[in-house]
Amino acid sequence: MLHEPASTGGHDPAAAYKMRLGVWMFVFYCLFYASFVFVNLASPLSMEMIVFAGLNLATVFGFALIVVALIQALVYDWLCRAQEARFADQSDEGGQS
């Protein structure tokens, strides 16, 4: 059985956009995570405070970190696909003239 790549690699015109978007999302998430760490360092007892449905701040903040990461992944995928589609439309229009 011959195993070949699923798709051929080539130049990605949206690569710069994807990199910028990824860096901005990474910075946002790092700041969000740093705020979690800062609260733990500055006021560890505040993490015991009940904030939602009987859950303490540490648990809610931890789940929020996970949920935000998942949402960011979906938004990143959606925005990157939209940018790739724009480049594909531009190349189709340029080739038809």
C-alpha positions as CSV (number, residue, x, y, z in Angstrom):
1,M,0.0,0.0,0.0
2,L,1.4,3.4,-1.0
3,H,1.2,6.1,1.6
4,E,1.3,9.6,0.2
5,P,0.5,13.0,1.8
6,A,-3.2,13.8,2.0
7,S,-2.5,17.1,0.2
8,T,0.4,18.7,-1.5
9,G,2.1,21.5,0.4
10,G,2.8,24.8,-1.2
11,H,2.8,28.5,-0.6
12,D,0.1,29.7,1.8
13,P,-0.8,33.3,1.0
14,A,-2.7,33.5,4.4
15,A,0.4,32.4,6.4
16,A,1.3,36.0,7.6
17,Y,-2.3,36.6,8.7
18,K,-2.5,33.3,10.5
19,M,0.8,34.0,12.3
20,R,-0.3,37.5,13.4
21,L,-3.6,36.2,14.6
22,G,-2.0,33.3,16.4
23,V,0.5,35.6,18.2
24,W,-2.3,38.0,19.3
25,M,-4.4,35.2,20.6
26,F,-1.4,33.7,22.4
27,V,-0.7,37.1,24.0
28,F,-4.3,37.4,25.1
29,Y,-4.3,33.9,26.6
30,C,-1.0,34.5,28.3
31,L,-2.3,37.6,30.0
32,F,-5.5,35.7,31.1
33,Y,-3.4,32.9,32.5
34,A,-1.0,35.4,34.1
35,S,-4.0,37.0,35.9
36,F,-4.8,33.6,37.3
37,V,-1.3,33.1,38.5
38,F,-1.2,36.6,39.9
39,V,-4.4,36.1,42.0
40,N,-2.9,32.9,43.3
41,L,0.3,34.6,44.3
42,A,-1.1,37.9,45.6
43,S,-4.2,36.6,47.4
44,P,-4.3,32.8,47.6
45,L,-7.2,32.9,50.1
46,S,-9.4,34.7,47.6
47,M,-9.3,31.5,45.5
48,E,-11.4,29.9,48.2
49,M,-14.2,32.4,47.8
50,I,-17.5,30.9,46.5
51,V,-18.4,32.7,43.3
52,F,-20.8,30.5,41.2
53,A,-23.1,27.6,42.0
54,G,-21.1,26.6,45.1
55,L,-17.8,26.6,43.2
56,N,-14.8,28.5,44.4
57,L,-12.9,31.0,42.4
58,A,-10.0,28.6,41.7
59,T,-12.4,26.1,40.1
60,V,-14.3,28.7,38.1
61,F,-11.1,30.4,36.9
62,G,-9.6,27.0,35.9
63,F,-12.6,26.0,33.9
64,A,-12.7,29.5,32.4
65,L,-9.1,29.0,31.2
66,I,-10.1,25.7,29.5
67,V,-13.2,27.2,27.9
68,V,-11.4,30.3,26.7
69,A,-8.7,28.1,25.1
70,L,-11.4,26.1,23.3
71,I,-13.2,29.2,22.1
72,Q,-10.0,30.7,20.9
73,A,-9.2,27.6,18.9
74,L,-12.6,27.7,17.2
75,V,-12.4,31.4,16.5
76,Y,-8.8,30.9,15.1
77,D,-10.0,28.2,12.8
78,W,-13.0,30.2,11.6
79,L,-11.0,33.3,10.9
80,C,-8.2,31.4,9.2
81,R,-10.7,29.6,6.9
82,A,-12.4,32.9,6.1
83,Q,-9.0,34.4,5.1
84,E,-8.1,31.4,3.0
85,A,-11.4,31.6,1.2
86,R,-10.8,35.3,0.5
87,F,-7.4,34.5,-1.0
88,A,-8.9,31.7,-3.0
89,D,-11.6,34.0,-4.4
90,Q,-9.0,36.6,-5.3
91,S,-6.9,34.1,-7.2
92,D,-10.0,32.8,-9.0
93,E,-10.9,36.3,-10.1
94,G,-7.4,37.0,-11.2
95,G,-7.2,33.8,-13.3
96,Q,-10.5,34.5,-15.1
97,S,-9.5,37.8,-16.7
